[in-house]
Amino acid sequence: MLVSTTFPAISVVVPLYNKERYILRCLESIRRQTFSDYEVIVVDDGSSDRGGALAAAFPDPRFRVVEQKNRGEGGARNRGISESRGALIAFLDGDDEWEPGFLEAVAGLSRQFPQAGILATGLRRVDGEAYDLETTFKSGGTGHASLIEKYFYYAKQGNFVSSSSVAIPRSVFEEVGVFLEGEPIGADRDMWVRIALRHPIAYDSRVLAIYHTDATGRSFSRWKSNPPYPPAARTLRRFLDTGALPPAKRRDATLLLDWLLLRHAYWLLDLGKHDTLLRHLKEESFSLWTYRWRARLLRSAASVVPVRLLSAVKCRAVLLGARIRRMLGSLFSAGRYEWWFGRRVVSRQVPAHSRVRTVAAQSL
């Protein structure tokens, strides 16, 4: 443990909006950290429940609550940044939690990789089913820490950076700006893109963050029926159009942009947004031929085949691909299987009962 100073080493920002059922679990997971030199700023973003009051009554002088009118997740995080004093700023959503070693891990990454713009760990997604999904970045060496220079290349392999599994140096915000406001979802990925354009990412492969997709009121759940255009795609397009990217990053950034645009198209397809899908595929330009022909094929098919039928065919193809991967995984050891596919982002299912919760969610 480190001895506290006038300014804490790490500031933890907790955006809070109507998370009364989960906020004590979140705060207790912070209090149980093995690293103690931190402060916690809970930003009550115009909640209408008792979440803010529960946080204000939390018995730890390092925790404080600030209130504001509702500005969304981006606005709440930005308010927390402005109120914070630490050299590192970590983020934890009010319905998520950390394992006890999370802050110790990101502090260690900061010392080991001072050039990094993002400090992250593996994460576990909980959706209320029998199995959770763990996602992490496979270290290239013998230890669990590594430096990721090619975020754009690896981002397509899996969502291994989450808003509840990162810490960011204060100096990086001064360089790239703060979170976008007014975006219903996707402001976090936009931030990772803006930082990765300038800095590498330091990563601890241990799974130390828990992301609760089964929590009520998550932004993704509120907007999945009408998906907005991904803000990270706009950022990548702007940098690519201005020629501001070095050649080493340009191709990977182009690849990620095409992937985001096609992923958005598939989302529209699954939701049956026929007209929006055709307009999206007509207006967007795909740079790489692999994505260009996929987009053209999807546009041609959507012009003559009902989108619901196309979505069903796509889902069957995805399930078949997953089955093939499982079959191959049974033939090879895990390490050889991952090496054979050249993947560094690893996702695996683990039994839900293997996770130890810090505080049970309150029943209201």
Helices and strands as residue ranges (DSSP letters): E 10-16, H 23-31, E 38-45, H 51-56, E 63-68, H 72-83, E 88-91, E 97-98, H 102-112, E 118-126, E 131-137, E 145-148, H 151-154, G 155-157, E 166-169, H 170-176, H 187-196, E 201-212, H 219-223, H 231-242, H 247-270, H 274-283, H 289-304, H 307-331, H 334-341, E 345-351, G 352-354
